[in-house]
């Protein structure tokens, strides 16, 4: 598939949508500044109680942590997450787009982590471009698969957040009581969603037949559950790793408590806009009396995870660039072969 074909097969964006309004531009910055202001106030107060200035206070916290032990926890976890994340992408792409080897997905997912430093959704967009150029998958169909992955990620995090709330609701802040209500609403939404895309509700709807919803037309309930099951080991590993990492900062927590907190924090970190800052701030709110430790913990955990994953991506970047910018013709051949293989399988 040529670049020209890729551009002309999809309708042009609607110019009437216009630019975002001023409040939409300013709101993320306002939230970010509010979070930093809150953190600064809490940290300054904690430092004053110990008779230190803020720099000395934070320096003391950093010096107490065994960073060798911390790296021994975080490096294997980050690599394990990368393998699980790649497994999800491989499964979805093989279901809905084209057969591809798991090992061939590793450069796609790994290199996309570099752009995920800016935004996770930008990284998924890069995967879409890669799949189009490398394997000739039409643009809207690639987009459909990426949306399916994000859709499942929401329900995966919400599901585990609900489990955490059930197990530790008495220990969680009162605001977490909204979780089961969100879960109940999401369950109803999912039932209607499946009835629309797989059942009688959307049978005569032009919306259901659009290429952007290809993955949802083909995905039964079992496929959603499969992706949730594939992702769950990463969350359970994170509970163990983060609990033990937190103890290195001098803050005690148990696994059940962390199971209640992590899905909500991860959900915030994966949300576009200022929510990454909110997620870091949430650590301070959830563990009152340990402002410095929790601010430091949230900052290093979040940023190490992002940048180490990007470092993994650098290992695959050369291969990804070669395949992205030099594999368009090969991609069209792969797509033709995959289509023939699929047609032969269906005819049998």
Number of C-alpha atoms within 10 A of each C-alpha: 19 13 10 8 11 16 12 9 11 12 8 8 7 7 7 6 7 7 9 8 8 8 9 10 11 10 13 16 13 13 16 18 14 14 20 16 12 14 20 16 12 20 23 18 17 19 19 13 10 9 11 15 15 16 10 12 19 17 11 13 15 16 10 11 17 12 14 8 12 19 13 12 17 19 15 12 19 19 15 16 20 19 18 17 17 21 19 20 22 22 19 21 21 15 16 20 23 22 20 16 11 16 12 12 20 22 24 30 27 25 27 29 27 24 17 20 16 13 17 19 18 17 20 25 18 19 24 24 19 27 24 28 26 26 27 26 26 22 20 20 21 27 23 20 25 22 19 20 20 15 12 19 18 16 19 23 21 20 19 21 25 26 18 22 23 14 15 16 16 10 13 16 11 9 7 16 15 11 19 17 11 12 16 12 11 16 14 10 12 14 11 15 15 18 14 19 23 18 13 11 14 17 14 10 12 8 13 18 14 13 18 19 19 21 24 23 18 12 17 14 12 9 16 18 14 13 21 21 13 15 20 15 14 18 18 15 13 23 22 17 19 23 20 19 24 21 14 18 22 14 16 12 14 14 16 17 18 20 25 24 23 23 24 20 21 18 18 19 20 18 15 14 17 18 20 20 21 18 23 27 22 20 22 23 16 15 15 10 13 18 23 26 25 25 22 17 22 20 16 13 16 16 13 15 18 18 15 17 24 20 16 21 23 18 13 17 19 13 13 24 15 11 20 19 11 13 19 21 15 16 23 19 16 19 22 16 14 17 15 12 14 13 11 10 9 8 7 5
